[in-house]
């Protein structure tokens, strides 16, 4: 199975201008690892792999890991310092701070951790990696909402609309969760919303943020984080439980240039060649330029306004044939769709606004790649295509621009209402 690579704009990420002076600590890679959940073993391995990746890093680069486990939570630093005159290095690891049991999905906790990073690991620039589960823009599963059970459910519920997962399918990643204990001593799952992530990230503006979680290359989510970093790296589809190959990724981030397009290439190479890392040859990654997201939103809004619609749900139902828009998840009906396909379908014969949008999309997506087949559409190395309601996507027919979106529809009024409260929803469908 070959890899498919698509580039928009320049092939490089623009990060190459960030030079790290030798023998000076100028860049810190921060990993915020939410491992108090069923991905614990995979995330522990991610941390170990990242530490090994620091062997390739410059002495001027620091790796700081916040690891929230069920029994222990700490912030620690890992560096490899040159020893002697050869290529030998000494591993330097120290605990910066130990925490009492806490909920890593709490925005105030995230904010405090990043304040601690600033104080205990000062740096001229920072990059962030967040791992855990993810579900794009969807709200936390409270008040009757959740990605799994409510996200596209018609009012009154319709259990027959939802997929029955394979009994032996691999775990995938979706943001949160934290296995918390409430005041009654009962175990509960705690999640973090898009708005809370933005709040938690306030202490530091990052050069880049890498989201190692499912569906986080969601235009609604990306737009909300446009002021939190210069660049965002995320996947528009499901991410396998093994996550990203951090030995290779940290090795790139820790050199003189943190080249995000190369990180995507390195990840693809590991996925395709190493069966021990992942038996599932399913990967999609996108690098997004945050400075271009406002123009993308304006272009998408212009497409909608050009339709002359007032009732957005009625208009979308009238103008959009969902069968022509690539779905990107295993739900039925789907909740994540290809952004380009959707807006092109909505634009219809309006060539001018459609081209304006496509140009803005090309500017925003700096780099993207994906395998020919993806697990989200039913592909499994063990079973082939094994979801009877999914039409197999053969060879290179997969339509995937690198960013997903939700399509609101009247049959799911609660989800549509919540969607219109997102920054992207307010921007695109507002009459202002």
Buried (B, 14 or more C-beta within 10 A) or exposed (E): EEBBBEBBBEEBBBBBEBEBEEEEBBBBBBBBBBBBBEBBEBBBBBBEBBBBBBBBBBBBBBBBBBBBBEEEBBBBBBBBEEEEEEEEBEEEEEEBBEBEEBBBBBBEBBBBBBEBBEEEBEBBBBBBBBBBBBBBBBBBBEEEBBBEEBBBBBEEEEEEBBBEEBEEBBBBBBBBBBBBEEEEEEEEBBBBBBBBBBBBBBBBEBBBBBBBBBBBBBBBBBBBBBEBBBBBBBBBBBBBBBBBBBBBBBBBBBBBBBBBBBBBBBBBEBBBEEEEBBBBBBBBBBBBBBEBBBBBBBBBBBBBBBBEBEEBBEBBBEBBEBEEBBBBBBBBBBBBBBBBBBBBBBBBEBEEBBEBBBBBBBBBBBBBBBBBBBBBBBBBBEEEBEBEEBEBBEEEEBEBBBBBBBBBBBBBEBBBEBBBEBBBBEBBBEEE
